[in-house]
Amino acid sequence: MIRLPELRRYAILLDKAFRIPGTNIRFGLDPIAGLIPGLGDLASPVFAGLLILEGARMRVPRIILMRMAVNALADAVIGAIPLVGIAGDVFFRANTRNLALLERHAVPGGRAATKADYWFVWTVLGGLVIGVILIVVLAIWLLGQVWAYARG
């Protein structure tokens, strides 16, 4: 199994290996891979899965594993939107967030999950559900508009 030092190197490579000259904005291979159909959709979720598996192996609290999964899901949803997904990869950095959660909770003496962790997870899950519903409703409305326009 991959250990934390290797996971840290991969997270940096995917999320913040490069810097835009003249700024403090960092990015990694994730937004670059996102330009290649199919590949960009696989790199981050595969790595997120490795982080979550390592977290489970290290007995990280379940709520933290769920929070990591929500981060990965949010990254995937944002990444599915053309152009917005690339910006999301640059600024959201789910891999780095998940690695920080793993490191914080996997070390001896790491803090226990708090009520804020639970609130975060349920709020984000609720937001994702509402977002998916809104996207479906908008898609149905747009299809109805196109259909009405096509019929004359």
Steps between C-alpha positions, in 0.01 A plus 500: 500500500615853433607688813454864600830636359420356157141622519628848590725503191210396275267760655755774436554376144127498430404822681786746540824401327513814283454871561359756258787751463444828681222356719457274800261279303618140492368211293601146421449236237129459585376804303742418217373142484147643501566631151525141374153342480476192719843529663416809701184334625700207640816643657350678798234240594757219487731693732208593727419130523858425605481768770170367632628140499812605689280690744288191562815292546627753755163494681417863436150578641221415256371855494841616379498233228155624401626858495784387271246327274289817488808701400572249223136506386493880496822497296344254254179704467691825448736322260207384286421859402709610199752778580357542851651160579849618415463806723356274770807276481726804543315654794312218681789248523303206640808277510693741722195549725454124536869443572485766773198326653679166485818636658310687770295199607743215438777614731505404868335773700315638196177673584175308507217578262301799620142616456636738236621198297151351510335831411742547212432157353123525524492856370714413201299186428180704516653763272610235252154343495337839447758581230430176314126562521546854367716376212240238405217755520700749290583234241134398472395865467764565231395190307139622519605841364696340215207269422253791498731704277548210259126445470460863403 
